[in-house]
């Protein structure tokens, strides 16, 4: 048997690849495997939110993702006898370097992450299946089966299930997956569309539901999403069926052609009752699946991974207490539940056949749309929610505030805003980052040395002066995932010492 691993990552979709990227950055001992012989080549998930672009920037992949993608900036809503246009993400996102929704095929996202891992010597073990898990003392025993039938047993301190809705890790860990399936059957296609204005998201609204076209680029120009008409034969998806749906939803002369991929599927709204059972963790679709409304699924999974990865790495290194791992579920489960509620409501509005919902969708919504366009505060809040920039962990046990909290600026548990722009780039490397605002003379090395002693490799210090999100003199400790773990006003450092002694107890003076 080979030497025990720190982490076994099961599943090499976007969630597993993001987790592997973070584990590699911290030099953890890990392996990543997937039962599939190859990565996804279909588009599947198709949009990357601003917060995800921020979170991946530290691994050097965001610029490549943006170069390959299409930042759509407009929504064109087609209602009977009129078209209403609204800008997307034009307000409420001033504190990010990525104020747009990036449309990019999941296949491309996986390719970029996989290529970066390969460049760092990480091998993705494809065609390898996890068949059995069993906790044994300090390690979990994991039986793997290869494509040729050969088996191997490896030991890992922790196992993370990034293996989707039918997660083997979740099943073997005994974690329930509760919820239900929606009754509708959805049709999905990546294809070319003649007659459709480029550079925008198009939504055709009708009593039967909504027909959506998203600007994709690769493997085709457009992604089409619609509901299979009630009573339609449950036959293989073909271009004629899709063209018939287009004719039913709109009088626009749209011609579909050259499909790269067509399929049908059912949607579920389900969540894991726990995100952890002993040494086993869940992330991404293994923990929550829902409708694609709002383009939340892949993004939520990636952010699950990036919340968990650094915690696992630091605990395995002995630099952080086991208690830190308990904050994963405390922080991410509320996010997962919120996404399930949000997407369920949006799904009901977009597809419901109740007469009241149909009336609201086809008659009321078009009349309210101009008002919504002028309601900049409301739109800003909506964009803030959809972009996932508004996610915070203020109630986390790992969010601490000193005896004097800043009166303005982000709070403990908030994401570090990228204001002034470039602040996130300065704090993107592995480890914690201590931001010290105000005159540099307030923060001489001799004052900081006793607190940082023994933690120098894991806490970077940045004297940022006036380039600070806090208008008054403050100290902010930024976690490895870009969220603020501790904040205080003034130059007194005792609260910071106490916080570090609890969550990063490697200093000589730690309690």
C-alpha positions as a printed Julia matrix, in Angstrom:
511×3 Matrix{Float64}:
   0.0    0.0     0.0
   1.27   3.46   -0.88
   1.86   6.15    1.75
  -1.36   7.68    3.12
  -2.77  10.71    1.35
  -3.9   13.93    2.94
  -6.94  14.1     0.64
  -8.55  11.89   -1.98
 -10.62  13.98   -4.4
 -13.37  11.93   -6.07
 -14.66  13.6    -9.23
 -12.78  15.73  -11.75
 -15.49  18.13  -12.88
 -15.13  21.86  -12.19
 -15.59  21.37   -8.42
 -12.96  18.64   -8.12
 -10.54  20.48  -10.39
 -10.87  23.66   -8.31
 -10.28  21.68   -5.12
  -7.21  20.03   -6.64
  -5.89  23.44   -7.7
  -6.03  24.69   -4.13
  -4.57  21.54   -2.61
  -1.68  21.75   -5.07
  -1.05  25.39   -4.13
  -0.6   24.26   -0.52
   1.53  21.25   -1.47
  -0.91  18.8     0.07
  -0.53  15.08   -0.66
  -3.58  14.27   -2.76
  -4.91  12.33   -5.7
  -7.82  13.22   -7.96
  -9.77  10.59   -9.85
 -12.86  10.3   -12.02
 -14.73   7.29  -13.33
 -15.14   8.93  -16.75
 -12.41   8.27  -19.3
 -12.33  11.87  -20.47
 -13.38  15.31  -19.32
 -16.64  16.9   -20.46
 -16.75  17.93  -24.1
 -20.36  19.16  -23.99
 -21.14  22.63  -22.71
 -23.33  21.63  -19.69
 -22.88  24.59  -17.31
 -22.37  27.7   -19.38
 -21.71  30.78  -17.25
 -19.1   31.89  -14.73
 -20.09  34.46  -12.14
 -17.87  37.4   -11.1
 -17.16  35.91   -7.66
 -15.93  32.67   -9.23
 -13.64  34.58  -11.58
 -12.21  36.39   -8.56
 -11.76  33.17   -6.6
  -9.93  31.42   -9.44
  -7.63  34.35  -10.2
  -5.11  33.22   -7.6
  -4.49  30.03   -9.59
  -3.62  31.95  -12.74
  -6.56  30.73  -14.84
  -9.01  33.64  -14.85
  -7.41  35.59  -17.68
  -7.51  32.48  -19.86
 -11.16  31.87  -19.01
 -12.04  35.46  -19.88
 -10.11  35.25  -23.15
 -12.04  32.13  -24.17
 -15.45  33.35  -22.98
 -18.12  35.85  -23.97
 -18.98  38.57  -21.43
 -22.65  39.15  -22.24
 -23.86  42.57  -21.16
 -27.51  42.7   -22.28
 -30.77  40.83  -21.83
 -33.38  41.07  -24.58
 -36.79  39.93  -23.38
 -39.17  39.12  -26.22
 -42.8   39.43  -25.15
 -45.87  39.58  -27.38
 -45.55  42.52  -29.8
 -42.48  44.08  -28.16
 -38.87  43.6   -27.1
 -37.59  44.98  -23.82
 -33.86  45.35  -23.34
 -31.97  45.57  -20.07
 -28.24  45.8   -19.35
 -26.76  42.99  -17.29
 -24.5   43.58  -14.29
 -24.22  47.3   -15.08
 -24.63  48.36  -11.44
 -23.84  46.93   -8.04
 -20.49  45.49   -9.11
 -18.12  48.42   -8.79
 -15.86  46.54   -6.37
 -14.8   43.74   -8.7
 -12.42  43.52  -11.64
 -14.93  41.22  -13.39
 -18.26  43.1   -13.58
 -19.88  40.75  -16.08
 -21.41  37.33  -16.52
 -18.95  35.26  -18.56
 -20.54  32.76  -20.9
 -18.17  29.86  -21.4
 -18.78  26.18  -22.02
 -18.13  23.91  -19.05
 -15.93  21.92  -21.4
 -13.7   24.96  -21.82
 -13.69  25.67  -18.08
 -12.6   22.11  -17.35
  -9.97  22.28  -20.09
  -8.38  25.42  -18.63
  -8.3   24.01  -15.08
  -7.02  20.63  -16.27
  -4.26  22.18  -18.37
  -3.06  24.3   -15.45
  -2.96  21.27  -13.15
  -1.06  19.26  -15.77
   1.46  22.09  -16.07
   2.15  21.64  -12.36
   2.55  17.88  -12.66
  -0.87  16.85  -11.34
  -2.22  13.7   -12.98
  -5.99  13.32  -13.18
  -6.67   9.59  -12.83
  -9.47   9.02  -15.3
 -11.23   5.71  -15.74
 -10.77   5.12  -12.0
 -13.76   4.41   -9.79
 -14.17   4.58   -6.04
 -15.99   1.42   -5.02
 -15.74   1.35   -1.23
 -15.02   3.67    1.68
 -14.39   2.66    5.27
 -13.1    4.78    8.17
 -10.2    3.04    9.92
  -8.56   4.91   12.75
  -6.73   8.01   11.57
  -7.4    7.28    7.9
 -10.17   6.24    5.57
  -9.61   3.07    3.56
 -10.56   3.68   -0.08
 -10.87   0.83   -2.57
 -10.35   1.93   -6.17
 -11.1    0.03   -9.36
  -9.39   0.75  -12.66
 -10.73   0.33  -16.16
  -8.98  -3.03  -16.61
 -10.63  -4.38  -13.46
  -7.54  -4.13  -11.27
  -8.1   -2.78   -7.77
  -6.04  -0.82   -5.29
  -6.65   0.22   -1.7
  -5.34   3.61   -0.62
  -5.55   5.42    2.69
  -6.5    9.07    2.98
  -7.01  11.29    5.96
  -9.96  12.93    4.22
 -12.1   12.1     1.18
 -14.05  14.77   -0.69
 -16.97  13.75   -2.89
 -17.07  16.04   -5.92
 -18.74  13.19   -7.8
 -22.07  14.69   -8.7
 -25.71  13.96   -8.08
 -25.17  10.19   -7.85
 -22.23  10.6    -5.48
 -20.6    7.38   -4.3
 -18.97   9.28   -1.44
 -22.33  10.62   -0.24
 -23.97   7.2    -0.47
 -21.18   5.38    1.36
 -20.96   8.1     3.99
 -24.65   7.52    4.76
 -25.71  11.11    4.03
 -29.28  11.6     2.82
 -30.07  13.6    -0.33
 -33.53  15.08    0.1
 -35.8   16.85   -2.37
 -37.7   16.0    -5.51
 -37.65  16.06   -9.29
 -39.47  18.64  -11.39
 -42.14  17.18  -13.7
 -40.96  18.96  -16.84
 -38.53  17.54  -19.37
 -36.01  20.07  -20.65
 -34.39  20.31  -24.06
 -30.86  21.57  -24.45
 -28.86  22.24  -27.58
 -25.68  24.01  -28.63
 -26.2   25.16  -32.2
 -26.2   27.97  -34.74
 -29.2   30.3   -35.02
 -29.83  32.52  -38.03
 -31.78  35.69  -37.34
 -30.74  36.15  -33.7
 -28.98  39.35  -32.7
 -25.51  38.49  -31.34
 -24.0   39.63  -28.06
 -27.07  39.31  -25.83
 -29.12  36.82  -23.85
 -32.52  36.31  -25.51
 -35.59  35.27  -23.53
 -38.86  34.56  -25.39
 -41.77  34.68  -22.95
 -45.0   32.82  -23.61
 -47.84  31.27  -21.7
 -46.24  27.84  -22.03
 -43.01  29.04  -20.45
 -39.77  30.56  -21.68
 -37.43  29.86  -24.57
 -33.86  30.96  -23.87
 -30.81  31.54  -26.04
 -27.43  32.22  -24.45
 -24.33  33.46  -26.32
 -21.86  30.61  -25.97
 -19.2   30.78  -28.69
 -17.9   27.21  -28.37
 -18.71  24.48  -29.32
 -21.42  26.53  -31.06
 -22.54  30.15  -31.08
 -25.72  29.62  -29.07
 -27.08  27.53  -26.22
 -30.84  26.88  -26.5
 -32.92  25.87  -23.47
 -36.63  25.06  -23.56
 -39.24  22.75  -22.03
 -40.45  19.75  -24.03
 -44.08  20.58  -24.91
 -46.7   18.64  -22.9
 -47.92  15.68  -24.88
 -44.91  15.66  -27.2
 -43.6   12.15  -27.84
 -40.72  11.12  -25.62
 -38.46  10.6   -28.62
 -34.83  11.4   -29.31
 -34.13  15.12  -29.53
 -33.73  16.22  -33.11
 -33.53  19.54  -34.91
 -37.1   19.44  -36.2
 -38.49  19.24  -32.67
 -36.4   22.24  -31.59
 -37.4   24.25  -34.66
 -41.06  23.51  -33.92
 -40.66  24.91  -30.4
 -39.13  28.07  -31.83
 -42.1   28.51  -34.16
 -44.5   28.03  -31.22
 -42.78  30.65  -29.05
 -42.03  33.42  -31.54
 -42.91  34.91  -34.9
 -39.26  35.9   -35.37
 -37.76  34.12  -38.34
 -35.17  32.13  -36.45
 -33.59  29.2   -38.24
 -31.75  26.57  -36.23
 -28.88  24.64  -37.83
 -25.63  22.78  -37.27
 -26.24  21.41  -33.78
 -23.07  20.48  -31.91
 -24.99  18.74  -29.13
 -28.65  18.06  -28.3
 -30.15  16.31  -25.31
 -33.09  16.22  -22.93
 -33.02  15.9   -19.16
 -35.01  16.28  -15.97
 -34.15  18.69  -13.2
 -34.04  18.02   -9.48
 -34.03  20.21   -6.41
 -32.16  18.25   -3.77
 -29.72  18.94   -0.96
 -27.52  16.84    1.29
 -28.64  16.78    4.92
 -24.99  17.14    5.94
 -21.85  18.28    4.15
 -19.58  16.14    6.33
 -19.58  12.75    7.99
 -16.34  12.04    9.82
 -13.5   12.08    7.27
 -15.91  12.41    4.32
 -16.93  15.75    2.79
 -19.29  16.73   -0.03
 -18.96  19.6    -2.47
 -20.76  20.75   -5.62
 -23.53  18.62   -7.11
 -22.85  15.91   -4.55
 -24.17  18.35   -1.94
 -26.82  20.27   -3.91
 -28.51  20.08   -7.3
 -31.1   22.48   -8.65
 -32.38  24.19  -11.76
 -29.94  26.21  -13.89
 -31.83  29.44  -13.13
 -29.35  32.21  -12.4
 -26.33  30.14  -13.48
 -25.56  29.19   -9.88
 -24.73  25.47   -9.96
 -21.15  25.16  -11.18
 -20.22  28.42   -9.49
 -21.54  27.3    -6.12
 -19.64  24.04   -6.46
 -16.35  25.76   -7.27
 -16.79  28.05   -4.3
 -17.57  25.05   -2.07
 -14.23  23.61   -3.13
 -12.3   26.81   -2.54
 -13.83  27.21    0.91
 -12.79  23.67    1.85
  -9.44  23.13    0.15
  -7.25  25.47    2.19
  -8.84  24.29    5.42
  -8.02  20.67    4.63
  -4.48  21.59    3.6
  -3.72  23.6     6.75
  -5.21  20.98    9.07
  -3.24  18.2     7.38
  -0.08  20.31    7.69
  -0.72  20.71   11.41
  -0.96  24.5    11.08
  -4.67  24.72   11.92
  -6.91  22.87   14.38
  -9.4   20.2    13.33
 -12.07  22.65   14.49
 -11.44  24.68   11.34
 -13.0   21.91    9.24
 -16.26  22.28   11.15
 -16.64  25.77    9.66
 -17.02  24.31    6.15
 -20.59  23.14    6.66
 -21.38  26.12    8.9
 -20.41  28.47    6.06
 -21.41  26.63    2.9
 -24.6   24.78    3.86
 -26.57  28.06    4.28
 -25.32  29.12    0.85
 -26.46  25.82   -0.65
 -29.91  26.12    0.92
 -30.24  29.7    -0.3
 -29.37  28.67   -3.85
 -31.92  25.85   -3.73
 -34.65  28.32   -2.66
 -33.65  31.0    -5.18
 -33.46  28.67   -8.17
 -36.72  26.94   -7.22
 -38.61  30.24   -7.15
 -37.06  31.43  -10.41
 -37.87  28.09  -11.99
 -41.51  28.3   -10.9
 -41.88  31.77  -12.4
 -40.25  30.77  -15.68
 -42.04  27.48  -16.25
 -45.19  27.43  -14.09
 -48.46  26.65  -15.9
 -50.75  27.99  -13.19
 -53.02  30.64  -14.81
 -51.9   33.31  -12.35
 -48.22  32.63  -13.04
 -48.82  32.56  -16.8
 -50.62  35.91  -16.57
 -47.81  37.41  -14.49
 -45.18  36.12  -16.91
 -46.84  37.29  -20.13
 -48.78  40.4   -19.07
 -47.56  41.78  -15.78
 -43.81  41.27  -16.19
 -43.56  43.19  -19.5
 -45.32  46.17  -17.91
 -43.09  46.1   -14.84
 -39.89  45.7   -16.81
 -39.45  49.44  -17.59
 -39.96  50.21  -13.9
 -37.38  47.61  -12.93
 -34.9   49.16  -15.36
 -35.25  52.48  -13.54
 -35.1   50.88  -10.07
 -31.33  50.88   -9.94
 -31.19  49.97   -6.25
 -33.31  46.87   -6.8
 -31.36  45.82   -9.88
 -28.07  46.33   -8.04
 -29.22  44.02   -5.24
 -30.37  41.39   -7.72
 -27.09  41.51   -9.64
 -25.18  41.39   -6.37
 -27.04  38.22   -5.41
 -26.76  36.48   -8.78
 -23.07  37.37   -9.15
 -22.44  35.73   -5.74
 -20.45  38.77   -4.62
 -22.9   39.22   -1.77
 -22.15  35.86   -0.15
 -20.75  36.3     3.35
 -19.89  34.24    6.41
 -20.62  36.79    9.13
 -22.16  34.13   11.38
 -19.26  31.75   11.01
 -17.37  30.82   14.19
 -14.22  31.71   12.23
 -15.3   35.34   11.71
 -13.88  37.54   14.46
 -14.12  41.24   15.28
 -11.79  43.09   17.62
 -12.93  45.2    20.58
 -13.33  48.17   18.23
 -14.85  47.34   14.85
 -14.48  49.71   11.9
 -17.52  51.93   11.51
 -17.39  51.67    7.73
 -16.16  49.11    5.25
 -16.48  45.32    5.06
 -17.12  43.27    8.17
 -15.63  40.01    9.42
 -16.98  37.24    7.22
 -17.41  39.49    4.16
 -15.59  39.0     0.9
 -12.64  41.35    0.52
 -13.77  43.93   -2.06
 -11.4   44.75   -4.89
 -11.32  48.44   -3.99
  -9.02  49.95   -4.82
  -8.71  47.66   -7.83
  -5.71  45.42   -7.45
  -6.24  44.78   -3.73
  -7.41  41.24   -4.39
  -4.4   40.54   -6.58
  -2.1   41.56   -3.72
  -3.77  39.03   -1.43
  -4.22  36.19   -3.92
  -1.27  34.02   -2.89
  -1.59  31.02   -0.56
  -2.0   31.7     3.14
  -3.55  34.5     5.15
  -2.91  38.16    4.4
  -2.81  40.85    7.08
  -3.88  44.27    5.79
  -2.78  47.24    7.88
  -4.19  50.63    6.97
  -3.23  54.04    8.24
   0.28  55.51    8.55
   2.98  52.82    8.1
   4.67  54.11   11.28
   1.8   52.55   13.26
   2.93  49.08   12.25
   6.68  48.69   12.91
   8.14  45.22   12.5
   8.96  44.95   16.17
   5.25  45.23   17.11
   4.21  42.57   14.61
   7.07  40.12   15.14
   5.8   38.54   18.4
   2.39  37.87   16.89
   3.67  36.49   13.6
   6.57  34.47   14.98
   6.23  30.88   13.75
   3.54  31.91   11.26
   5.68  33.91    8.84
   5.18  31.45    5.98
   1.4   31.5     6.36
   0.67  35.19    7.03
   1.71  37.85    4.53
   1.79  41.45    5.77
   0.62  44.37    3.62
   0.87  47.95    4.86
  -1.7   49.48    2.54
  -1.94  53.0     3.93
  -4.81  54.84    2.31
  -5.37  52.06   -0.27
  -7.79  50.44    2.1
 -11.47  49.42    2.09
 -11.68  50.81    5.62
 -11.79  54.63    5.84
 -10.44  54.61    9.39
  -7.27  52.95   10.67
  -7.89  49.22   10.7
  -6.42  45.74   10.67
  -7.98  43.11    8.48
  -6.93  39.48    8.26
  -7.9   38.03    4.88
  -8.36  34.27    4.69
  -6.92  32.16    1.86
 -10.32  32.12    0.13
 -10.56  35.92   -0.04
 -12.94  36.43    2.89
 -12.14  38.55    5.92
 -11.51  36.39    8.96
 -10.81  39.17   11.45
 -11.17  42.95   11.49
 -10.57  45.63   14.1
 -10.16  49.38   14.31
  -7.13  50.97   15.9
  -3.57  49.83   16.46
  -4.14  47.5    19.42
  -3.11  43.97   18.34
  -4.26  41.76   21.2
  -7.48  40.76   19.46
  -5.54  39.74   16.37
  -3.2   37.63   18.51
  -6.14  35.84   20.12
  -7.74  35.16   16.73
  -4.52  33.75   15.28
  -3.87  31.64   18.35
  -7.25  29.99   17.85
  -7.23  29.41   14.1
  -3.53  29.34   13.21
  -1.91  28.23   16.48
   1.66  27.84   15.27
   3.2   30.92   16.93
   5.56  30.54   19.86
   3.29  32.66   21.99
   0.14  30.75   21.04
  -2.17  29.68   23.79
